[in-house]
Amino acid sequence: MQTKRFASKLVQRCYPLPCLESILWQPSPEGYYTCIDLPPLLSDQVLIPCISIPFEQAVFRACLSNGKMPSNTNNAQDTWQLQTGKADSQSVNSNPSVSTHVDYFHIHKELGQPVLRLDLNVKKAPENYLIVLAITSKLTDATDDHTSSTKNSLDIPPRSQMQAPALIRDRICSPTCVGMVLDHYGLLDDAIHLVKDCYDSTNDMYGVWPVNIGAASRRGCLAAVECFSQYAEVCALLDQGIPLICSIQFTKNSLSHAPLKETTGHLVVLTAVNSDHVQVYDPAAKTHTAVSRHYSRSEFFDAWINNMGVAYVLVPFM
């Protein structure tokens, strides 16, 4: 697992995880773009790109190439594309080396010289930005080292997705979690508007990762999709007052006391890690008062860390 982060100077000082450097934006017919050289991507690895531009709305397109990026990336044999923000989300490419999914690229055959191009539909080059490129394995078999715990538990405003209208209540775990964290920071303007802002019409989904990152960014956050491999790095963020929105999966009855018996994809807010349990705000609880829960530390590790370890990291910008 590895992560490359690029940020403007001011963002580097505000974001809690280390960023490499700023990058060069170049003009394009649609806006601005940048190209980033990546380390070799191995079979069964996943590349998750995201970008955060505080207080702005931006649609970005990510194009992955093996070797030199072609000037025309449309339908090129060795390029694969993702598009975020209520537009065509995936490209069709007959080359099976990489498959594109709603949120990420899945590598099926090693790419020796990968290059990622990010295109933004903006009128001027962004002054403040955060680019996070998370590289992880589709499935891992990590073991909790049991050496790290948080000093305290964060207290955030609980919110149940099950209190929303019946038509959407089973589909909005992601914006509900984003709303809890924004409310924790005093940045939640309107919960209903946030849910609408997180909706991706192309995929008919409320949980597309970069769309939720964009919604949080427009409300004044630096936001990113990060991947974690141990509780130690997680506890360091929690102890700074930063709750994490974790993407979990688990089979039937493998996460004790969860309101969902099983899931292929659900988001919860992690607020504390103790020696034998974690404190989680689970929006699938039936009521607001039932949202805060304790789950087994080891069961949650398997549901989260061993399923890519994906989490949204949101922090106020300045």
Order of alpha helices (4+ residues) and beta strands (2+ residues): beta-alpha-beta-beta-beta-beta-beta-beta-beta-beta-beta-alpha-alpha-alpha-beta-alpha-beta-beta-beta-beta-alpha-beta
